[in-house]
Amino acid sequence: MDLRVKKTETAIKNAFLELRAKKPLEKITVKELCSLACINKSTFYSHYEDIYALSEAMEHETVMSIINSISDLKDYSREKSDAFTRKLCLAFMSQISLIKIMFSGREQNHLGSRLDEELKKLIFKKYPQFQNDPEKNILLSYCIQGAYHAYLNNPSVDTDTFVRTVEAIVKCLQPML
């Protein structure tokens, strides 16, 4: 990627994060983003269709960053689903500042859905028989989105207690996998 393009992308994303930290997605305009990023509107539109496309791209990057930060992901197995859950929770929590900006307000539920979608892709690569199994799909969604929503609804719980509890729940569900 050309260095100028890279710098422009960085300026756009940094400006977006700054604005997103202050206001809901639907209140951000291309004009104010361009002003903050010191670019013109045509430059923005050469990179993104609109603010929502930028947000979508950054949400995807955030989810992939969480997933890619999980060590030994290729070694995931059904027998180690509790250990995988621990790593996923810790990877999620390591990105919490960015998550709170990108997925605040109306966008809050997007992260659970996106994690569900991307993690299932990885799991289905290793266990293709799960893809068309409704019970496995429900169980995976329950574990992934359930952990995410449990975190959202219990913000004052310390990390160790949260991770230990989610890990124990997944361990109990392990026979169903």
N, C-alpha and C positions, 0 to 999 in steps of 0.2 A: 504494500500500500504506500502510495506517495506520502511523503512527510507532511505536506500541506494538507492533504485530505485527513491524515491522522490528527493533526492539530485542530482542524475544523471540527472533526467528530468529537474530540475531547472537549473543545469549547462548548459545543452544543449540549453535550451530556452534562457537563458541569453546571452550565446555566440552567438546564432543566432540573437537575437535582436541587439547586439553590431555590428555584421557584417552587418546586414540588414540596419542599420542606416547609414552605410558608402558606401554600394554598392548595385547594383541591385541583385535580387534573382538569376538570371542566372550566376552571377559571383562568387557566394559563393560555395566553395568546402567543401566536407565532411572533407577533410584533415585539412584545416585551422580551421574549426569549432571544430573539435576534439582537435586540439592543444590548442585553446583558452579555451575550456571547461575542459581541462586536463583529457581527456578520450581517449581510443583507438577506432579505427574505428569499431571493432567488437561490442563494447558497443553501439556505435551510431546505427549500423545496427540491434541490438537486440531491439531497440526502434522504429526506423523508416526505411522505405524502402529506402528513399533518401531525399535530401534536400527539394524537392517539397512536399513530404508527411509531413514533419515537418512543412513547411510553411502552408500547407492546414490545419493541425491540429491547428496551432496557429491562423490562420485566423478564424476558426470556434470558438475557445475559445474567441476571441476578439468580434465576433458578439454576441455570447451568453452572454458575460459579459455586453455588451450594453443592450441587451434585458432584462436580469435579473436585471439590475439596474433600470428599469422602475417600479416605485411604482404603486401599484394597477392595475397591468396588467390584472388580472382576472376580474376586474370591467369595462374593456373596453366595450363600446357600440357604436353603430352607432351615437347615439345622442351626444356622448362625443368625437367624432373623433378629434375635434380641440384640446381639452385638452390632448388627447393621443399624438397627434402630437407634442405638446409643450414638453411633458415628453420625447418623443423619441429624439427630437432635443437636449434637455439638456443632456440626457444620452449619446448620440453620442458625444457631445462636451466635456463631462467629460472624455472621453477616447481619446481625439484628439492626444495626444503625441504618444500613442501606434498606433493609426490609421495611423498617418503620416509615421511611420516606416514600419508597416506591409503592408500597401496598397499604397506604393509609386511606381513611375515609371509605368511599364506595369501592375502592380497589382492594379492600382487605381480603375478600374471599378469593380473589384471583390467585393468590399465592398457593393456597391449598389445592385449587384445581390444577394449576400449572405443575406443582410438585407431583400430584397424582398422575398426571398425564406423562411427564418425563420419566418418573421412576418406574411406571408400568412399562414403558418402552424398554427400559433396561432389563427389567425382570422378565419380560416376554421374550427378549433375545435369548436369555439363559433357559427359560422354561416356556417354550412356545405353546405347550399344552394348556397353560393358564389363560391364554388370550381369549379363548372361546368358552371358558368355564365361568359362568355367571357367579358361582359361589366364591371362587378365587378373586374375581374382580371386585366383588362387594367387600370381601375381607381385606384386600389390599387398600381399597379406598377408605375403609373404616380405620385402618391403622395409620395411613398417611394423613388423611384429612382430620381424623380424630385427634392425633397428636398435635397437629397444627392448631386446631380450635381449642384444645385443652390449654395450650400455651397462651393463646390470646385471652382466654377467660380466667387465667390464673397468673397475672403478671407479677405478683409479689412473691411467688414461690421461688426459692433458690434453685439454681441450675442443677445441683446434684440431686435434690429431691425430685425435681421434675423428670430428669433423665432416668433416674432409677425407677420411678413409678411407671413411666411409659415402657421402659425396657421390661419390667415385670408383667405388664399387660400383654405385650407382644409375646413374651415367653409362654404365657397362659394360652394364647391363641395359636401357638406354634403347631400343635397337633392338627389343626385344621388346614395348615399349609401343606 
